[in-house]
Amino acid sequence: MFIILPILAWGCLFVIMQQHHRHPWREALLRSLVIWGVTLTVITELLSGLRLLTPLAVGIAWLLVIGLCAVVMRRYGGFGISPGWMKREAWRWPLPVFPSLLLAGVAWIVVMTAGLAIASAPNNPDSMRYHLSRVMHWLQHGTVAHYPTHSLKQLYQNPGSEFAIAQFQLLSGGDYFANLVQWGSMVGSLVGVSLIARQLGCDRRGQIFAVVFCATLPMGVLQAASTQNDYVVALWLVCLSYFTLLMLQVGVTVSTAVYIGASLGLAILSKGTAYIYGFPLCLGLLVWTIQQKRRRVWQLASLAAAIAVLLNLGHYLRNFALSGSPLGVDVGAETNNILSLPVFIASIFKQLSLHGDWVRALHLQDWIVPTTGLTEKVITIIHEQLGLDINNPDLLSPKVSRFYVPAISQYEDTSGNPVHIILIAIALLILVSRKSLRKQSYLLGGTILLVSGFLIFAFLLTWSPWRSRLHLPLFVLFSPLVATILVRTFPAIVTGCIALILLLSIQPWLFDNQFKSLVAENSLFNTPRIEQYFMSQGHLQDPYQAMMTELDSLNCYNIGIANEGVWFEYPLWILLGKHGEHNSNLYHVAVENPSNQATLKAHPSSGETPPPCAVVFLEQDSDATSPSQLTTEYGVYESAWTTTLSDDQGTLQLLRAN
C-alpha cells in the first residue's frame, strides 16, 4: 500500500538524524518530524501549483525523497542504526518496576488511541463541514487552490493538518488513516515534552511524569483519534519550544535557527492559535536577540522568520486573492470587541471554568457534590462586581446564547482537563512561593511565556464551550513545567501516586468517547462505518441515503451544493463515491460570497467536467417553503425529490437540471 511511502521517508530521515548527526533518538525523532513536515508542505504546494495533486505524482515525490535519503545514508555509513543509538539517553532498560508501570500505562493509551483512530470513521462536525470537505475538493481538483464554496472556512482556515490528510487519502484510497495525523502528533508531543523536561533539568522520574501528564489529557486522548488539528499545532509548538530552549542553552547555530523557523512556520500553517501561543515565545526570542548585540544573531533570526513565512506563503497568497488579507475573511464575530480591564478579568475566569468539573473527572460524584453550579455562581458574582452582564452577547460566541460552566464531557470539542488544571495551579503556586525555583530562569521564563499565551487568548477571544479544545496546546506545553516543579517539591511516592491517578482516571475517555465508543450500545463494534460518519448528526443519515437512492434512479452522480444549509458535507462525498464510484463530482453552485470569484480551472465552468445534473438544497427553517425551481450559473434546476428532516431540522431537497 502506497501509504507506507511517507512513513518510510520519515523513517529514513530519523535514521539520518540519529546516525549521521549523532543525535539521541528522541532529539532525532523531533528533528526528523520537522523535516518531514516541511517536505510534505513543499510537495503539496509544488504539485498543487502544477495541478498534479494525484496519487501517482505524490507517490513519485515520496519515492524521490526516499531515494535521496538512501544516497545520504549510503554516503554516511550505511543503512543501519548505530549500536549506540541510546548512548546518551536516560531511558535505558531495565527500568525500576514503578516507572516501567507508568510507561506501560502511557503505551496503553497510545495503542488504544491508535486502534480508535484506524477503526473509527471521522465524524467530528467541524471535520464534516470543512476539515475533510476541503480535502475532497483538493483531490477532485488536483490542487489546493481556492474554489467557489458556501463554507469559507474550507478556504481561509490554516491547511497544514489537511495537507497531511490529503496525501494520506491519496496514497491509501480512503480515510482509514486520516485520524492518524492527530495521533502521530500526540506521540511526537509525548517525546517532545520529555525532552523539554530533560532540558529543564529533570531526571528520569520528572521526564516520565511529564509524559504521563501529557498522555492523560482528556481533550488530548479524544483528539488523538480525530481529524481536528489542535494536537498538530501542539506538536509544532513543542518542537519550537524545544529548539528555542536548546538554542538558549547551547548557543545560536544555523541548524537551530532553521529548526526554529520551520517549527514556527508549521505551527502557523496548522492553526491560527499558533499566532497567539507563539507570540510570547517569539517576543522573548526577539528581546534575547536584541540583547546579544551580535550581527550573526540577527542574521539567523531573519533566516528563521523567512523560513516561517515561506512555509505559509502559498496559503497567504491564496487568502490575499480571496479577501485582500493573508489571514482570510474577517472572523470578528469570535473575537472580543470590548477591550477593557473588567472584561479581561471576567474572560480569564470564564476560560478557566471550561475545566471546572474536577469532581466528576475524579469520579467522586458519589461522595462529593459536583461544584459546577457553585463555580457558575462565583463567576456570576465576579461579573456583578465588575459591572458586567455575564450573558452579554458581545462577550459570547454567536453560537451560544448564555454562559454556563460545562459539566464533564467525553466529546472532543468540549472536554475539559479539570485534574490537570488543578495540578497546573498547584505548580504555579509552588513556583511563586519557592525562591529556589524562581531562580531557575528557564523554568520561570517558560512559565511566564505560557501564562502570557493564555492571557492573550482570554483577552482576544469570546467565550464558548468549544474553546476548551483550543487550550490543548497550552496544556501540552505545561507538561514539562509542571513535572519539573512537582518532582522537585514532592517525594517520589507523591508524584508517583499522582501519575497513577492520572492514568486510572483517563480510562473512561479511552473507552467511552461520545462518538467513538467501545462500550456503548452503538459502539464501533456494532456500528457500520457508513453510520459512524453520521454519529454527530444522526437525523441526516436516512435523508442522505434516500437522496442517494433518488440519484441512482436518475443515474446522476455529478451534483452541486446549492446553499450553505448543506454544511454536513463530507458524508455526501462518501455516499456519492460509493454510488457513483469514479464518475462522481461535487461542486458548490450559486455561491454568493467572495469565493465566487475564485478562478479554479478545474471547476466545471471550464468545460473539463460536465455541469451538475442535480443540486442539493437544504432549507433549515422548517416554516419556510423550499424552492420548486432554482437558477444557477449552470442553468435552471427543478424540484425532483423532497423530504422533511426529523426534529424540525428543515427540508432537504434535490433539484435536477431542466
Helices and strands as residue ranges (DSSP letters): H 4-19, H 25-49, H 55-75, H 97-119, H 125-126, I 127-131, H 132-141, H 153-156, H 160-172, H 180-199, H 204-215, H 218-223, H 230-250, H 254-270, H 273-292, H 295-323, G 332-334, H 341-353, H 358-361, H 372-386, G 393-395, H 418-433, H 435-438, H 441-460, G 465-471, H 472-487, H 492-505, H 507-511, E 512-513, E 516-517, H 529-532, G 538-540, H 541-554, E 558-561, H 570-580, G 581-583, E 585-588, G 594-597, G 604-606, E 614-619, E 629-632, E 635-644, G 646-648, E 651-657
